[in-house]
Amino acid sequence: MRSLTLGQRWTQFYVLTKPRVVQLIVFCALIGMLLATPGLPPWRTVLAACVGIWLIAAAAAACNLLVEREIDKRMKRTAWRPTARGEITPVQISVFAALLGVAGSVVLALWVNALTLWLTLATFVGYAIVYTVLLKPASPQNIVIGGASGAMPPVLGWAAIRGDVGPEAWLLCLIIFLWTPPHFWALALYRVEDYRQAGLPMLPVTHGSEFTRLHIFLYTIVLFAATLMPFIYGMSGWIYLAATVVLGLWFMVLAFMLWRHYSDHLSRRVFRFSIWYLAALFAALLIDHYLSPWLFA
């Protein structure tokens, strides 16, 4: 194992937390907090919930990299990770993940509420164990079933502020749940050889490109229907409706193009757009939440 400076070692442990993924998780949880109350939620609760959720999500990410370090060695996309290169030992990863998980649990227990703590820990188990250990290496539907844990952040945020979980929170969860397969399968399409070499039964590996592309398109249709539900339920107003129609139609157009005329470039385009799509959709929900009562009073 090569000698590393303190800064390089810090960077490696930071990589273990999957920063971009965890930032998206915290962003979605924050949206759930802001939507859970008509005005601004208590900032101390928001801060504590964001910190606690970040810590436990980062612990789950580290556990994921620990379990998949041998798989990561065989994939070009992940071979650079310090876990795949053997630059961080399993013991170091385990201790790091445990410290993050315990710290996050303490923060949520002391400064948020028990419901948020238990829901966050259940999400940790769903991702780090059910998805990573059981589903991912065993089923081509791994990302569909495992997507349930990835869809939980708005529910965690809602519970942090309200102390309960209402139907509005589950609508947000449903949107992310349906968004996950087209998002991830678009990536899997142009990384299919990586997954085949790693021995993972991703849908493009087990059922082929055309089958996967069709399912991406079908999921965008179902997703579009689900994104209309906050407006139909009365959770959001016309600002959100306009945004979700534009975003959803364009997502379906891109998915249809990918289905009918595949290229790696288009697959990457769909993958990148899916990230912006989710961020823009939730931002539209937030803008609508605060502006609609004022504009349409």
ZIMOMO-V296252 format. One record per residue. N is the residue number from 1. RES is the residue in three letters. D_FIRST is the distance of its C-alpha to the first C-alpha in Angstrom with 1 decimal. Layout:
# ZIMOMO-V296252
n=<N | N>
res=<RES | RES>
d_first=<D_FIRST | D_FIRST>
This chain:
# ZIMOMO-V296252
n=<1 | 2 | 3 | 4 | 5 | 6 | 7 | 8 | 9 | 10 | 11 | 12 | 13 | 14 | 15 | 16 | 17 | 18 | 19 | 20 | 21 | 22 | 23 | 24 | 25 | 26 | 27 | 28 | 29 | 30 | 31 | 32 | 33 | 34 | 35 | 36 | 37 | 38 | 39 | 40 | 41 | 42 | 43 | 44 | 45 | 46 | 47 | 48 | 49 | 50 | 51 | 52 | 53 | 54 | 55 | 56 | 57 | 58 | 59 | 60 | 61 | 62 | 63 | 64 | 65 | 66 | 67 | 68 | 69 | 70 | 71 | 72 | 73 | 74 | 75 | 76 | 77 | 78 | 79 | 80 | 81 | 82 | 83 | 84 | 85 | 86 | 87 | 88 | 89 | 90 | 91 | 92 | 93 | 94 | 95 | 96 | 97 | 98 | 99 | 100 | 101 | 102 | 103 | 104 | 105 | 106 | 107 | 108 | 109 | 110 | 111 | 112 | 113 | 114 | 115 | 116 | 117 | 118 | 119 | 120 | 121 | 122 | 123 | 124 | 125 | 126 | 127 | 128 | 129 | 130 | 131 | 132 | 133 | 134 | 135 | 136 | 137 | 138 | 139 | 140 | 141 | 142 | 143 | 144 | 145 | 146 | 147 | 148 | 149 | 150 | 151 | 152 | 153 | 154 | 155 | 156 | 157 | 158 | 159 | 160 | 161 | 162 | 163 | 164 | 165 | 166 | 167 | 168 | 169 | 170 | 171 | 172 | 173 | 174 | 175 | 176 | 177 | 178 | 179 | 180 | 181 | 182 | 183 | 184 | 185 | 186 | 187 | 188 | 189 | 190 | 191 | 192 | 193 | 194 | 195 | 196 | 197 | 198 | 199 | 200 | 201 | 202 | 203 | 204 | 205 | 206 | 207 | 208 | 209 | 210 | 211 | 212 | 213 | 214 | 215 | 216 | 217 | 218 | 219 | 220 | 221 | 222 | 223 | 224 | 225 | 226 | 227 | 228 | 229 | 230 | 231 | 232 | 233 | 234 | 235 | 236 | 237 | 238 | 239 | 240 | 241 | 242 | 243 | 244 | 245 | 246 | 247 | 248 | 249 | 250 | 251 | 252 | 253 | 254 | 255 | 256 | 257 | 258 | 259 | 260 | 261 | 262 | 263 | 264 | 265 | 266 | 267 | 268 | 269 | 270 | 271 | 272 | 273 | 274 | 275 | 276 | 277 | 278 | 279 | 280 | 281 | 282 | 283 | 284 | 285 | 286 | 287 | 288 | 289 | 290 | 291 | 292 | 293 | 294 | 295 | 296 | 297>
res=<MET | ARG | SER | LEU | THR | LEU | GLY | GLN | ARG | TRP | THR | GLN | PHE | TYR | VAL | LEU | THR | LYS | PRO | ARG | VAL | VAL | GLN | LEU | ILE | VAL | PHE | CYS | ALA | LEU | ILE | GLY | MET | LEU | LEU | ALA | THR | PRO | GLY | LEU | PRO | PRO | TRP | ARG | THR | VAL | LEU | ALA | ALA | CYS | VAL | GLY | ILE | TRP | LEU | ILE | ALA | ALA | ALA | ALA | ALA | ALA | CYS | ASN | LEU | LEU | VAL | GLU | ARG | GLU | ILE | ASP | LYS | ARG | MET | LYS | ARG | THR | ALA | TRP | ARG | PRO | THR | ALA | ARG | GLY | GLU | ILE | THR | PRO | VAL | GLN | ILE | SER | VAL | PHE | ALA | ALA | LEU | LEU | GLY | VAL | ALA | GLY | SER | VAL | VAL | LEU | ALA | LEU | TRP | VAL | ASN | ALA | LEU | THR | LEU | TRP | LEU | THR | LEU | ALA | THR | PHE | VAL | GLY | TYR | ALA | ILE | VAL | TYR | THR | VAL | LEU | LEU | LYS | PRO | ALA | SER | PRO | GLN | ASN | ILE | VAL | ILE | GLY | GLY | ALA | SER | GLY | ALA | MET | PRO | PRO | VAL | LEU | GLY | TRP | ALA | ALA | ILE | ARG | GLY | ASP | VAL | GLY | PRO | GLU | ALA | TRP | LEU | LEU | CYS | LEU | ILE | ILE | PHE | LEU | TRP | THR | PRO | PRO | HIS | PHE | TRP | ALA | LEU | ALA | LEU | TYR | ARG | VAL | GLU | ASP | TYR | ARG | GLN | ALA | GLY | LEU | PRO | MET | LEU | PRO | VAL | THR | HIS | GLY | SER | GLU | PHE | THR | ARG | LEU | HIS | ILE | PHE | LEU | TYR | THR | ILE | VAL | LEU | PHE | ALA | ALA | THR | LEU | MET | PRO | PHE | ILE | TYR | GLY | MET | SER | GLY | TRP | ILE | TYR | LEU | ALA | ALA | THR | VAL | VAL | LEU | GLY | LEU | TRP | PHE | MET | VAL | LEU | ALA | PHE | MET | LEU | TRP | ARG | HIS | TYR | SER | ASP | HIS | LEU | SER | ARG | ARG | VAL | PHE | ARG | PHE | SER | ILE | TRP | TYR | LEU | ALA | ALA | LEU | PHE | ALA | ALA | LEU | LEU | ILE | ASP | HIS | TYR | LEU | SER | PRO | TRP | LEU | PHE | ALA>
d_first=<0.0 | 3.8 | 6.6 | 9.0 | 12.7 | 14.7 | 16.3 | 13.2 | 12.1 | 15.8 | 16.0 | 13.4 | 15.3 | 18.5 | 17.5 | 17.4 | 21.1 | 22.2 | 24.2 | 26.9 | 27.7 | 28.0 | 30.1 | 32.5 | 32.7 | 33.7 | 36.1 | 37.8 | 38.0 | 39.5 | 42.1 | 43.1 | 43.6 | 45.7 | 47.8 | 48.5 | 51.0 | 53.7 | 52.7 | 49.5 | 47.6 | 46.9 | 44.0 | 42.6 | 42.3 | 40.9 | 38.2 | 37.3 | 37.3 | 35.0 | 32.5 | 32.7 | 32.5 | 29.5 | 27.6 | 28.3 | 27.8 | 24.4 | 23.6 | 24.9 | 22.8 | 19.6 | 21.0 | 21.7 | 18.2 | 17.0 | 19.8 | 19.3 | 15.6 | 16.6 | 19.6 | 17.8 | 15.8 | 19.3 | 20.8 | 20.8 | 21.7 | 18.6 | 15.9 | 14.6 | 14.0 | 10.7 | 11.7 | 12.3 | 9.1 | 7.3 | 5.9 | 8.6 | 9.7 | 13.4 | 14.6 | 13.5 | 15.2 | 18.1 | 18.7 | 18.6 | 21.0 | 23.2 | 23.6 | 24.5 | 26.9 | 28.6 | 29.0 | 30.5 | 32.8 | 34.1 | 34.8 | 36.7 | 38.5 | 39.7 | 40.5 | 41.1 | 42.6 | 41.9 | 42.6 | 39.9 | 37.4 | 38.3 | 38.4 | 34.9 | 33.5 | 35.3 | 33.7 | 30.3 | 31.1 | 32.6 | 29.6 | 26.6 | 28.4 | 31.6 | 30.3 | 26.6 | 26.9 | 30.6 | 31.9 | 29.4 | 28.6 | 32.3 | 34.8 | 35.6 | 37.2 | 33.9 | 33.9 | 37.6 | 37.5 | 34.1 | 35.5 | 37.6 | 34.8 | 33.9 | 37.6 | 37.9 | 37.0 | 40.6 | 41.8 | 39.4 | 40.8 | 44.3 | 44.0 | 42.5 | 45.8 | 48.4 | 47.3 | 48.2 | 47.4 | 50.2 | 50.9 | 49.8 | 46.2 | 46.3 | 47.6 | 44.6 | 42.3 | 44.3 | 43.7 | 40.0 | 40.1 | 42.1 | 40.1 | 36.8 | 37.6 | 38.9 | 36.0 | 33.3 | 35.2 | 35.6 | 31.8 | 31.6 | 34.3 | 32.5 | 29.2 | 30.9 | 29.1 | 25.7 | 27.2 | 28.9 | 25.7 | 24.0 | 27.0 | 28.1 | 31.9 | 32.5 | 36.1 | 35.9 | 34.3 | 36.8 | 39.9 | 39.5 | 39.6 | 43.4 | 43.4 | 40.5 | 42.2 | 45.4 | 43.8 | 42.1 | 45.6 | 47.3 | 44.8 | 45.6 | 49.2 | 48.7 | 46.4 | 49.2 | 51.7 | 49.4 | 48.9 | 52.7 | 53.0 | 52.2 | 55.2 | 57.4 | 56.5 | 57.5 | 54.1 | 53.9 | 56.5 | 57.4 | 54.6 | 52.0 | 54.2 | 54.4 | 50.7 | 49.8 | 52.4 | 51.1 | 47.5 | 48.2 | 50.5 | 48.0 | 45.2 | 47.7 | 48.7 | 45.1 | 44.4 | 47.7 | 46.8 | 43.4 | 45.3 | 48.0 | 46.1 | 42.4 | 39.9 | 36.2 | 37.3 | 39.7 | 37.2 | 34.8 | 37.9 | 38.8 | 35.3 | 35.2 | 38.8 | 38.2 | 35.8 | 38.5 | 41.1 | 39.9 | 39.3 | 42.8 | 44.5 | 43.3 | 44.1 | 47.6 | 48.0 | 47.3 | 49.6 | 52.3 | 51.9 | 52.8 | 55.1 | 57.2 | 59.1 | 60.0 | 60.9 | 62.7 | 64.3>
